[in-house]
Amino acid sequence: MRFLRELIEANKTMVEYQTMLRHSKLHPRFLLTPIMLKEAVQSTKMEGLQSS
């Protein structure tokens, strides 16, 4: 049940972020790069690897 709530919350956040991207005057790359970097760091931590 907890996983389902987290999945719904993640989906909601993605929709909000996509809306922000559509209405932003900035190029999406400037907004996506920090998110992609954070995801990569979290992924390597889950695998037990060190990253900075």
C-alpha distances in whole Angstrom, upper triangle without the diagonal:
4,5,5,6,9,10,11,13,14,15,17,19,20,21,23,25,26,27,29,30,32,34,35,38,37,37,33,34,35,31,30,31,30,26,27,29,26,23,26,26,23,23,26,24,21,24,26,29,31,31,33
4,5,5,6,9,10,11,12,14,15,17,18,20,21,23,24,26,27,29,30,32,33,36,35,35,31,32,32,29,27,29,27,23,24,26,23,21,23,23,19,20,23,21,19,22,23,26,28,28,29
4,5,5,6,9,10,10,12,14,15,16,18,20,21,22,24,26,27,29,30,31,35,33,33,29,30,30,27,25,26,25,21,22,23,20,18,21,21,17,17,20,19,16,19,21,24,26,26,28
4,5,5,6,9,10,11,12,14,15,17,18,20,21,23,24,26,27,29,30,34,33,32,29,30,30,27,25,27,26,22,23,25,22,20,23,23,20,20,23,22,20,22,25,27,29,29,30
4,5,5,6,9,10,11,12,14,15,17,18,20,21,23,24,26,27,28,32,31,31,28,29,29,26,24,26,25,21,23,24,21,20,23,23,20,20,24,23,20,23,25,28,29,29,30
4,5,5,6,9,10,10,12,14,15,16,18,20,21,22,24,26,27,30,29,29,25,26,26,23,21,23,21,18,19,21,18,16,19,19,16,17,20,19,17,20,22,24,25,25,26
4,5,5,6,9,10,11,12,14,15,16,18,20,21,23,25,25,29,28,27,24,25,25,22,20,22,21,17,18,20,18,15,19,20,16,17,20,20,17,20,23,24,26,25,27
4,5,5,6,9,10,11,12,14,15,17,19,20,21,23,24,28,27,27,24,25,26,22,21,23,22,19,20,22,20,18,21,22,19,20,24,23,21,24,26,28,29,28,29
4,5,5,6,9,10,11,12,14,15,17,18,20,21,22,26,25,25,22,23,24,20,19,21,20,16,18,20,18,16,20,21,18,19,22,22,20,23,25,27,28,26,27
4,5,5,6,9,10,10,12,14,15,16,18,20,21,24,23,23,19,20,21,17,16,18,17,13,15,17,15,13,16,18,15,16,19,19,18,21,23,24,25,24,24
4,5,5,6,9,10,11,12,14,15,17,19,20,23,23,22,19,20,21,18,16,19,18,15,16,19,17,15,19,20,18,18,22,22,21,23,26,27,28,26,27
4,5,5,6,9,10,11,13,14,16,17,18,22,22,22,19,21,21,18,17,20,19,16,18,20,18,17,21,22,20,21,24,24,23,26,28,29,30,28,28
4,5,5,6,9,10,11,12,14,16,16,20,19,19,16,18,18,14,14,17,15,12,15,17,15,14,18,19,17,19,22,22,21,24,26,27,27,25,25
4,5,5,6,9,10,10,12,14,15,19,18,17,14,16,16,13,12,15,14,11,13,16,15,13,17,19,17,18,21,22,21,24,26,26,27,25,25
4,5,5,6,9,10,11,13,14,18,18,18,15,17,18,14,14,17,17,14,16,19,18,17,20,22,21,22,25,26,25,27,30,30,31,28,28
4,5,5,6,9,10,11,12,16,16,17,14,17,17,13,13,17,16,14,16,19,18,17,21,22,21,22,26,26,26,28,31,31,31,28,28
4,5,5,6,9,10,10,14,13,14,11,13,13,9,10,13,13,10,13,16,15,15,18,20,19,20,23,24,24,26,29,28,28,26,25
4,5,5,6,9,10,13,13,13,10,13,14,10,10,14,15,12,14,17,17,16,19,22,21,22,25,26,26,28,30,30,30,28,27
4,5,5,6,9,12,13,14,11,15,15,12,13,17,17,15,17,20,20,20,23,25,24,25,28,29,29,31,34,33,33,31,30
4,5,5,6,10,10,11,10,13,12,10,11,15,15,14,16,19,18,19,22,23,23,25,27,28,28,31,33,32,32,29,28
4,5,5,8,8,8,6,10,10,8,9,13,14,13,14,17,18,18,20,22,23,24,26,28,28,30,32,31,31,28,27
4,6,8,10,10,8,12,13,11,12,16,17,16,18,21,21,21,24,26,26,27,30,31,31,33,35,35,34,31,30
4,7,9,11,10,14,14,12,14,17,18,18,20,22,23,23,26,28,28,29,32,33,33,35,37,37,36,33,32
4,5,8,8,11,11,9,12,15,16,16,18,20,21,22,24,26,26,28,30,31,32,34,36,35,34,31,29
4,7,9,12,11,11,14,16,17,18,20,22,23,24,26,27,28,30,32,33,34,36,38,36,35,32,30
4,6,8,7,8,11,12,14,15,17,18,20,21,23,24,26,27,29,30,32,33,35,33,32,28,27
4,5,6,7,9,11,13,14,15,17,19,20,21,23,25,25,27,29,30,32,33,32,31,27,26
4,5,5,6,8,11,11,12,14,16,16,18,20,21,22,24,26,27,28,30,29,28,25,24
4,5,5,6,9,10,10,12,14,15,16,18,20,20,22,24,25,26,28,26,26,22,21
4,6,6,8,10,11,12,14,15,16,18,20,21,22,24,26,27,29,27,25,22,20
4,6,6,7,9,11,12,13,15,17,18,19,21,23,24,26,27,26,25,21,20
4,6,5,6,9,10,11,12,14,15,16,18,20,21,23,25,23,23,19,18
4,5,5,6,9,10,11,12,14,15,17,19,20,21,23,21,20,16,15
4,5,5,6,9,10,11,12,14,16,17,18,20,21,20,18,15,13
4,5,5,6,9,10,11,12,14,15,17,19,20,19,18,15,15
4,5,5,6,9,10,10,12,14,15,17,19,17,17,14,14
4,5,5,6,9,10,11,12,14,16,17,15,14,11,10
4,5,5,6,9,10,11,12,14,15,14,13,11,10
4,5,5,6,9,10,11,12,14,14,14,12,12
4,5,5,6,9,10,11,13,11,11,9,10
4,5,5,6,9,10,11,9,8,6,7
4,6,5,6,9,10,10,10,9,10
4,5,5,6,9,9,10,10,12
4,5,5,6,5,7,7,10
4,5,5,5,6,7,10
4,5,7,10,11,14
4,6,9,11,14
4,7,10,13
4,7,10
4,7
4
